[in-house]
Amino acid sequence: ELQEIVKHIPADRLLVETDAPYLLPRTLRPKPKTRRNEPCHLIEVVRTLAQCTGRDIEELAVETSENARRLFNLT
């Protein structure tokens, strides 16, 4: 199951995305009026990841942001 697999991804290799614009996070509350996913929903992806891994949401946000910067040479 995906929730178990993410526990084995090294922190320095983890990236998050929204699958925008087609797949809304299932846990998004309240449901938006449109079915369009947007980058502002990324925090919901990080929140779910934190729940699955038992990690701190702020820590995950910082780590995944640093990983993205490193991957795309933005640092």
VEXFI-920023 format. One record per atom (N, C-alpha, C): residue number from 1; residue in one letter; x, y negated, z. Coordinates in steps of 0.1 Angstrom, whole numbers, padded with zeros to 4 digits. Example, Ala and Ser with C-alpha at 12.3 -4.5 7.8 and 13.67 -1.06 7.14 Angstrom:
<r><pos>1</pos><code>A</code><east>0132</east><north>0057</north><up>0078</up></r>
<r><pos>1</pos><code>A</code><east>0123</east><north>0045</north><up>0078</up></r>
<r><pos>1</pos><code>A</code><east>0132</east><north>0033</north><up>0078</up></r>
<r><pos>2</pos><code>S</code><east>0128</east><north>0022</north><up>0071</up></r>
<r><pos>2</pos><code>S</code><east>0137</east><north>0011</north><up>0071</up></r>
<r><pos>2</pos><code>S</code><east>0129</east><north>0000</north><up>0079</up></r>
# end
This chain:
<r><pos>1</pos><code>E</code><east>0008</east><north>0012</north><up>0000</up></r>
<r><pos>1</pos><code>E</code><east>0000</east><north>0000</north><up>0000</up></r>
<r><pos>1</pos><code>E</code><east>0009</east><north>-0012</north><up>0000</up></r>
<r><pos>2</pos><code>L</code><east>0004</east><north>-0023</north><up>-0007</up></r>
<r><pos>2</pos><code>L</code><east>0012</east><north>-0035</north><up>-0009</up></r>
<r><pos>2</pos><code>L</code><east>0016</east><north>-0041</north><up>0005</up></r>
<r><pos>3</pos><code>Q</code><east>0007</east><north>-0041</north><up>0015</up></r>
<r><pos>3</pos><code>Q</code><east>0010</east><north>-0047</north><up>0028</up></r>
<r><pos>3</pos><code>Q</code><east>0022</east><north>-0040</north><up>0034</up></r>
<r><pos>4</pos><code>E</code><east>0024</east><north>-0027</north><up>0032</up></r>
<r><pos>4</pos><code>E</code><east>0035</east><north>-0020</north><up>0037</up></r>
<r><pos>4</pos><code>E</code><east>0048</east><north>-0023</north><up>0029</up></r>
<r><pos>5</pos><code>I</code><east>0047</east><north>-0024</north><up>0016</up></r>
<r><pos>5</pos><code>I</code><east>0058</east><north>-0026</north><up>0008</up></r>
<r><pos>5</pos><code>I</code><east>0065</east><north>-0039</north><up>0011</up></r>
<r><pos>6</pos><code>V</code><east>0057</east><north>-0050</north><up>0013</up></r>
<r><pos>6</pos><code>V</code><east>0064</east><north>-0063</north><up>0015</up></r>
<r><pos>6</pos><code>V</code><east>0072</east><north>-0063</north><up>0028</up></r>
<r><pos>7</pos><code>K</code><east>0070</east><north>-0054</north><up>0037</up></r>
<r><pos>7</pos><code>K</code><east>0079</east><north>-0054</north><up>0049</up></r>
<r><pos>7</pos><code>K</code><east>0093</east><north>-0050</north><up>0046</up></r>
<r><pos>8</pos><code>H</code><east>0095</east><north>-0043</north><up>0034</up></r>
<r><pos>8</pos><code>H</code><east>0108</east><north>-0038</north><up>0030</up></r>
<r><pos>8</pos><code>H</code><east>0116</east><north>-0048</north><up>0021</up></r>
<r><pos>9</pos><code>I</code><east>0110</east><north>-0059</north><up>0017</up></r>
<r><pos>9</pos><code>I</code><east>0117</east><north>-0068</north><up>0008</up></r>
<r><pos>9</pos><code>I</code><east>0126</east><north>-0077</north><up>0017</up></r>
<r><pos>10</pos><code>P</code><east>0139</east><north>-0078</north><up>0013</up></r>
<r><pos>10</pos><code>P</code><east>0148</east><north>-0086</north><up>0021</up></r>
<r><pos>10</pos><code>P</code><east>0143</east><north>-0101</north><up>0021</up></r>
<r><pos>11</pos><code>A</code><east>0145</east><north>-0107</north><up>0032</up></r>
<r><pos>11</pos><code>A</code><east>0140</east><north>-0121</north><up>0033</up></r>
<r><pos>11</pos><code>A</code><east>0147</east><north>-0130</north><up>0023</up></r>
<r><pos>12</pos><code>D</code><east>0159</east><north>-0128</north><up>0019</up></r>
<r><pos>12</pos><code>D</code><east>0166</east><north>-0136</north><up>0009</up></r>
<r><pos>12</pos><code>D</code><east>0162</east><north>-0133</north><up>-0005</up></r>
<r><pos>13</pos><code>R</code><east>0153</east><north>-0124</north><up>-0007</up></r>
<r><pos>13</pos><code>R</code><east>0148</east><north>-0120</north><up>-0021</up></r>
<r><pos>13</pos><code>R</code><east>0133</east><north>-0123</north><up>-0023</up></r>
<r><pos>14</pos><code>L</code><east>0127</east><north>-0128</north><up>-0013</up></r>
<r><pos>14</pos><code>L</code><east>0112</east><north>-0129</north><up>-0013</up></r>
<r><pos>14</pos><code>L</code><east>0108</east><north>-0143</north><up>-0020</up></r>
<r><pos>15</pos><code>L</code><east>0099</east><north>-0142</north><up>-0029</up></r>
<r><pos>15</pos><code>L</code><east>0093</east><north>-0154</north><up>-0035</up></r>
<r><pos>15</pos><code>L</code><east>0078</east><north>-0152</north><up>-0034</up></r>
<r><pos>16</pos><code>V</code><east>0071</east><north>-0163</north><up>-0034</up></r>
<r><pos>16</pos><code>V</code><east>0056</east><north>-0163</north><up>-0034</up></r>
<r><pos>16</pos><code>V</code><east>0051</east><north>-0171</north><up>-0046</up></r>
<r><pos>17</pos><code>E</code><east>0039</east><north>-0167</north><up>-0050</up></r>
<r><pos>17</pos><code>E</code><east>0032</east><north>-0174</north><up>-0061</up></r>
<r><pos>17</pos><code>E</code><east>0017</east><north>-0174</north><up>-0059</up></r>
<r><pos>18</pos><code>T</code><east>0010</east><north>-0181</north><up>-0067</up></r>
<r><pos>18</pos><code>T</code><east>-0005</east><north>-0182</north><up>-0066</up></r>
<r><pos>18</pos><code>T</code><east>-0012</east><north>-0174</north><up>-0077</up></r>
<r><pos>19</pos><code>D</code><east>-0005</east><north>-0169</north><up>-0087</up></r>
<r><pos>19</pos><code>D</code><east>-0012</east><north>-0163</north><up>-0098</up></r>
<r><pos>19</pos><code>D</code><east>-0022</east><north>-0172</north><up>-0105</up></r>
<r><pos>20</pos><code>A</code><east>-0020</east><north>-0185</north><up>-0103</up></r>
<r><pos>20</pos><code>A</code><east>-0029</east><north>-0195</north><up>-0109</up></r>
<r><pos>20</pos><code>A</code><east>-0029</east><north>-0194</north><up>-0124</up></r>
<r><pos>21</pos><code>P</code><east>-0040</east><north>-0197</north><up>-0130</up></r>
<r><pos>21</pos><code>P</code><east>-0053</east><north>-0201</north><up>-0124</up></r>
<r><pos>21</pos><code>P</code><east>-0063</east><north>-0191</north><up>-0123</up></r>
<r><pos>22</pos><code>Y</code><east>-0060</east><north>-0178</north><up>-0124</up></r>
<r><pos>22</pos><code>Y</code><east>-0070</east><north>-0168</north><up>-0126</up></r>
<r><pos>22</pos><code>Y</code><east>-0074</east><north>-0160</north><up>-0113</up></r>
<r><pos>23</pos><code>L</code><east>-0065</east><north>-0158</north><up>-0104</up></r>
<r><pos>23</pos><code>L</code><east>-0068</east><north>-0150</north><up>-0092</up></r>
<r><pos>23</pos><code>L</code><east>-0068</east><north>-0158</north><up>-0079</up></r>
<r><pos>24</pos><code>L</code><east>-0080</east><north>-0160</north><up>-0074</up></r>
<r><pos>24</pos><code>L</code><east>-0081</east><north>-0167</north><up>-0061</up></r>
<r><pos>24</pos><code>L</code><east>-0077</east><north>-0157</north><up>-0050</up></r>
<r><pos>25</pos><code>P</code><east>-0070</east><north>-0162</north><up>-0039</up></r>
<r><pos>25</pos><code>P</code><east>-0067</east><north>-0154</north><up>-0028</up></r>
<r><pos>25</pos><code>P</code><east>-0080</east><north>-0149</north><up>-0022</up></r>
<r><pos>26</pos><code>R</code><east>-0081</east><north>-0136</north><up>-0019</up></r>
<r><pos>26</pos><code>R</code><east>-0094</east><north>-0131</north><up>-0013</up></r>
<r><pos>26</pos><code>R</code><east>-0097</east><north>-0136</north><up>0001</up></r>
<r><pos>27</pos><code>T</code><east>-0087</east><north>-0141</north><up>0008</up></r>
<r><pos>27</pos><code>T</code><east>-0088</east><north>-0146</north><up>0021</up></r>
<r><pos>27</pos><code>T</code><east>-0092</east><north>-0160</north><up>0022</up></r>
<r><pos>28</pos><code>L</code><east>-0092</east><north>-0167</north><up>0011</up></r>
<r><pos>28</pos><code>L</code><east>-0095</east><north>-0181</north><up>0010</up></r>
<r><pos>28</pos><code>L</code><east>-0108</east><north>-0185</north><up>0016</up></r>
<r><pos>29</pos><code>R</code><east>-0109</east><north>-0193</north><up>0026</up></r>
<r><pos>29</pos><code>R</code><east>-0121</east><north>-0198</north><up>0032</up></r>
<r><pos>29</pos><code>R</code><east>-0121</east><north>-0212</north><up>0035</up></r>
<r><pos>30</pos><code>P</code><east>-0131</east><north>-0220</north><up>0032</up></r>
<r><pos>30</pos><code>P</code><east>-0143</east><north>-0216</north><up>0025</up></r>
<r><pos>30</pos><code>P</code><east>-0139</east><north>-0214</north><up>0010</up></r>
<r><pos>31</pos><code>K</code><east>-0147</east><north>-0206</north><up>0004</up></r>
<r><pos>31</pos><code>K</code><east>-0145</east><north>-0203</north><up>-0011</up></r>
<r><pos>31</pos><code>K</code><east>-0147</east><north>-0216</north><up>-0019</up></r>
<r><pos>32</pos><code>P</code><east>-0138</east><north>-0219</north><up>-0028</up></r>
<r><pos>32</pos><code>P</code><east>-0139</east><north>-0231</north><up>-0036</up></r>
<r><pos>32</pos><code>P</code><east>-0151</east><north>-0230</north><up>-0045</up></r>
<r><pos>33</pos><code>K</code><east>-0156</east><north>-0242</north><up>-0049</up></r>
<r><pos>33</pos><code>K</code><east>-0168</east><north>-0242</north><up>-0058</up></r>
<r><pos>33</pos><code>K</code><east>-0164</east><north>-0237</north><up>-0072</up></r>
<r><pos>34</pos><code>T</code><east>-0152</east><north>-0239</north><up>-0076</up></r>
<r><pos>34</pos><code>T</code><east>-0147</east><north>-0233</north><up>-0089</up></r>
<r><pos>34</pos><code>T</code><east>-0139</east><north>-0220</north><up>-0086</up></r>
<r><pos>35</pos><code>R</code><east>-0138</east><north>-0212</north><up>-0096</up></r>
<r><pos>35</pos><code>R</code><east>-0130</east><north>-0200</north><up>-0094</up></r>
<r><pos>35</pos><code>R</code><east>-0116</east><north>-0202</north><up>-0099</up></r>
<r><pos>36</pos><code>R</code><east>-0112</east><north>-0214</north><up>-0100</up></r>
<r><pos>36</pos><code>R</code><east>-0099</east><north>-0217</north><up>-0105</up></r>
<r><pos>36</pos><code>R</code><east>-0089</east><north>-0217</north><up>-0093</up></r>
<r><pos>37</pos><code>N</code><east>-0078</east><north>-0210</north><up>-0094</up></r>
<r><pos>37</pos><code>N</code><east>-0068</east><north>-0210</north><up>-0084</up></r>
<r><pos>37</pos><code>N</code><east>-0058</east><north>-0222</north><up>-0087</up></r>
<r><pos>38</pos><code>E</code><east>-0053</east><north>-0228</north><up>-0077</up></r>
<r><pos>38</pos><code>E</code><east>-0044</east><north>-0239</north><up>-0078</up></r>
<r><pos>38</pos><code>E</code><east>-0032</east><north>-0238</north><up>-0069</up></r>
<r><pos>39</pos><code>P</code><east>-0021</east><north>-0244</north><up>-0072</up></r>
<r><pos>39</pos><code>P</code><east>-0009</east><north>-0243</north><up>-0063</up></r>
<r><pos>39</pos><code>P</code><east>-0012</east><north>-0247</north><up>-0048</up></r>
<r><pos>40</pos><code>C</code><east>-0022</east><north>-0255</north><up>-0046</up></r>
<r><pos>40</pos><code>C</code><east>-0025</east><north>-0258</north><up>-0032</up></r>
<r><pos>40</pos><code>C</code><east>-0029</east><north>-0246</north><up>-0023</up></r>
<r><pos>41</pos><code>H</code><east>-0032</east><north>-0235</north><up>-0030</up></r>
<r><pos>41</pos><code>H</code><east>-0036</east><north>-0223</north><up>-0023</up></r>
<r><pos>41</pos><code>H</code><east>-0024</east><north>-0214</north><up>-0019</up></r>
<r><pos>42</pos><code>L</code><east>-0013</east><north>-0219</north><up>-0023</up></r>
<r><pos>42</pos><code>L</code><east>-0001</east><north>-0211</north><up>-0020</up></r>
<r><pos>42</pos><code>L</code><east>0001</east><north>-0208</north><up>-0005</up></r>
<r><pos>43</pos><code>I</code><east>-0003</east><north>-0218</north><up>0003</up></r>
<r><pos>43</pos><code>I</code><east>-0002</east><north>-0216</north><up>0018</up></r>
<r><pos>43</pos><code>I</code><east>-0010</east><north>-0204</north><up>0022</up></r>
<r><pos>44</pos><code>E</code><east>-0021</east><north>-0201</north><up>0016</up></r>
<r><pos>44</pos><code>E</code><east>-0029</east><north>-0189</north><up>0019</up></r>
<r><pos>44</pos><code>E</code><east>-0021</east><north>-0176</north><up>0016</up></r>
<r><pos>45</pos><code>V</code><east>-0014</east><north>-0176</north><up>0005</up></r>
<r><pos>45</pos><code>V</code><east>-0005</east><north>-0165</north><up>0002</up></r>
<r><pos>45</pos><code>V</code><east>0005</east><north>-0163</north><up>0013</up></r>
<r><pos>46</pos><code>V</code><east>0012</east><north>-0174</north><up>0017</up></r>
<r><pos>46</pos><code>V</code><east>0022</east><north>-0173</north><up>0027</up></r>
<r><pos>46</pos><code>V</code><east>0016</east><north>-0168</north><up>0041</up></r>
<r><pos>47</pos><code>R</code><east>0004</east><north>-0173</north><up>0044</up></r>
<r><pos>47</pos><code>R</code><east>-0003</east><north>-0169</north><up>0056</up></r>
<r><pos>47</pos><code>R</code><east>-0006</east><north>-0154</north><up>0056</up></r>
<r><pos>48</pos><code>T</code><east>-0010</east><north>-0149</north><up>0045</up></r>
<r><pos>48</pos><code>T</code><east>-0013</east><north>-0135</north><up>0044</up></r>
<r><pos>48</pos><code>T</code><east>0000</east><north>-0127</north><up>0045</up></r>
<r><pos>49</pos><code>L</code><east>0010</east><north>-0131</north><up>0039</up></r>
<r><pos>49</pos><code>L</code><east>0023</east><north>-0125</north><up>0039</up></r>
<r><pos>49</pos><code>L</code><east>0028</east><north>-0124</north><up>0054</up></r>
<r><pos>50</pos><code>A</code><east>0027</east><north>-0135</north><up>0061</up></r>
<r><pos>50</pos><code>A</code><east>0031</east><north>-0136</north><up>0075</up></r>
<r><pos>50</pos><code>A</code><east>0023</east><north>-0126</north><up>0083</up></r>
<r><pos>51</pos><code>Q</code><east>0010</east><north>-0125</north><up>0081</up></r>
<r><pos>51</pos><code>Q</code><east>0002</east><north>-0115</north><up>0088</up></r>
<r><pos>51</pos><code>Q</code><east>0007</east><north>-0100</north><up>0085</up></r>
<r><pos>52</pos><code>C</code><east>0010</east><north>-0098</north><up>0073</up></r>
<r><pos>52</pos><code>C</code><east>0014</east><north>-0084</north><up>0069</up></r>
<r><pos>52</pos><code>C</code><east>0028</east><north>-0081</north><up>0075</up></r>
<r><pos>53</pos><code>T</code><east>0037</east><north>-0090</north><up>0076</up></r>
<r><pos>53</pos><code>T</code><east>0050</east><north>-0087</north><up>0080</up></r>
<r><pos>53</pos><code>T</code><east>0053</east><north>-0090</north><up>0095</up></r>
<r><pos>54</pos><code>G</code><east>0043</east><north>-0097</north><up>0101</up></r>
<r><pos>54</pos><code>G</code><east>0045</east><north>-0101</north><up>0115</up></r>
<r><pos>54</pos><code>G</code><east>0055</east><north>-0112</north><up>0117</up></r>
<r><pos>55</pos><code>R</code><east>0057</east><north>-0120</north><up>0107</up></r>
<r><pos>55</pos><code>R</code><east>0067</east><north>-0131</north><up>0108</up></r>
<r><pos>55</pos><code>R</code><east>0060</east><north>-0144</north><up>0109</up></r>
<r><pos>56</pos><code>D</code><east>0067</east><north>-0154</north><up>0113</up></r>
<r><pos>56</pos><code>D</code><east>0062</east><north>-0167</north><up>0115</up></r>
<r><pos>56</pos><code>D</code><east>0059</east><north>-0174</north><up>0101</up></r>
<r><pos>57</pos><code>I</code><east>0048</east><north>-0180</north><up>0100</up></r>
<r><pos>57</pos><code>I</code><east>0044</east><north>-0186</north><up>0087</up></r>
<r><pos>57</pos><code>I</code><east>0053</east><north>-0198</north><up>0083</up></r>
<r><pos>58</pos><code>E</code><east>0057</east><north>-0206</north><up>0093</up></r>
<r><pos>58</pos><code>E</code><east>0066</east><north>-0217</north><up>0089</up></r>
<r><pos>58</pos><code>E</code><east>0080</east><north>-0212</north><up>0085</up></r>
<r><pos>59</pos><code>E</code><east>0085</east><north>-0202</north><up>0092</up></r>
<r><pos>59</pos><code>E</code><east>0098</east><north>-0196</north><up>0088</up></r>
<r><pos>59</pos><code>E</code><east>0097</east><north>-0190</north><up>0074</up></r>
<r><pos>60</pos><code>L</code><east>0086</east><north>-0183</north><up>0071</up></r>
<r><pos>60</pos><code>L</code><east>0085</east><north>-0177</north><up>0057</up></r>
<r><pos>60</pos><code>L</code><east>0084</east><north>-0188</north><up>0047</up></r>
<r><pos>61</pos><code>A</code><east>0077</east><north>-0199</north><up>0050</up></r>
<r><pos>61</pos><code>A</code><east>0076</east><north>-0210</north><up>0040</up></r>
<r><pos>61</pos><code>A</code><east>0089</east><north>-0216</north><up>0037</up></r>
<r><pos>62</pos><code>V</code><east>0097</east><north>-0218</north><up>0048</up></r>
<r><pos>62</pos><code>V</code><east>0111</east><north>-0224</north><up>0046</up></r>
<r><pos>62</pos><code>V</code><east>0120</east><north>-0214</north><up>0038</up></r>
<r><pos>63</pos><code>E</code><east>0120</east><north>-0201</north><up>0042</up></r>
<r><pos>63</pos><code>E</code><east>0128</east><north>-0191</north><up>0035</up></r>
<r><pos>63</pos><code>E</code><east>0124</east><north>-0190</north><up>0020</up></r>
<r><pos>64</pos><code>T</code><east>0111</east><north>-0189</north><up>0017</up></r>
<r><pos>64</pos><code>T</code><east>0107</east><north>-0187</north><up>0003</up></r>
<r><pos>64</pos><code>T</code><east>0110</east><north>-0199</north><up>-0005</up></r>
<r><pos>65</pos><code>S</code><east>0109</east><north>-0211</north><up>0001</up></r>
<r><pos>65</pos><code>S</code><east>0112</east><north>-0223</north><up>-0006</up></r>
<r><pos>65</pos><code>S</code><east>0127</east><north>-0224</north><up>-0009</up></r>
<r><pos>66</pos><code>E</code><east>0135</east><north>-0220</north><up>0000</up></r>
<r><pos>66</pos><code>E</code><east>0150</east><north>-0219</north><up>-0002</up></r>
<r><pos>66</pos><code>E</code><east>0153</east><north>-0209</north><up>-0013</up></r>
<r><pos>67</pos><code>N</code><east>0146</east><north>-0198</north><up>-0013</up></r>
<r><pos>67</pos><code>N</code><east>0149</east><north>-0187</north><up>-0023</up></r>
<r><pos>67</pos><code>N</code><east>0145</east><north>-0192</north><up>-0037</up></r>
<r><pos>68</pos><code>A</code><east>0134</east><north>-0199</north><up>-0038</up></r>
<r><pos>68</pos><code>A</code><east>0130</east><north>-0205</north><up>-0051</up></r>
<r><pos>68</pos><code>A</code><east>0140</east><north>-0215</north><up>-0056</up></r>
<r><pos>69</pos><code>R</code><east>0144</east><north>-0224</north><up>-0047</up></r>
<r><pos>69</pos><code>R</code><east>0154</east><north>-0234</north><up>-0051</up></r>
<r><pos>69</pos><code>R</code><east>0167</east><north>-0227</north><up>-0056</up></r>
<r><pos>70</pos><code>R</code><east>0171</east><north>-0217</north><up>-0049</up></r>
<r><pos>70</pos><code>R</code><east>0184</east><north>-0210</north><up>-0052</up></r>
<r><pos>70</pos><code>R</code><east>0182</east><north>-0203</north><up>-0066</up></r>
<r><pos>71</pos><code>L</code><east>0170</east><north>-0196</north><up>-0068</up></r>
<r><pos>71</pos><code>L</code><east>0168</east><north>-0189</north><up>-0080</up></r>
<r><pos>71</pos><code>L</code><east>0168</east><north>-0198</north><up>-0092</up></r>
<r><pos>72</pos><code>F</code><east>0162</east><north>-0210</north><up>-0091</up></r>
<r><pos>72</pos><code>F</code><east>0161</east><north>-0219</north><up>-0102</up></r>
<r><pos>72</pos><code>F</code><east>0171</east><north>-0230</north><up>-0102</up></r>
<r><pos>73</pos><code>N</code><east>0182</east><north>-0228</north><up>-0093</up></r>
<r><pos>73</pos><code>N</code><east>0193</east><north>-0237</north><up>-0093</up></r>
<r><pos>73</pos><code>N</code><east>0188</east><north>-0252</north><up>-0090</up></r>
<r><pos>74</pos><code>L</code><east>0180</east><north>-0253</north><up>-0080</up></r>
<r><pos>74</pos><code>L</code><east>0175</east><north>-0266</north><up>-0076</up></r>
<r><pos>74</pos><code>L</code><east>0181</east><north>-0272</north><up>-0064</up></r>
<r><pos>75</pos><code>T</code><east>0191</east><north>-0265</north><up>-0058</up></r>
<r><pos>75</pos><code>T</code><east>0198</east><north>-0269</north><up>-0046</up></r>
<r><pos>75</pos><code>T</code><east>0210</east><north>-0277</north><up>-0049</up></r>
# end
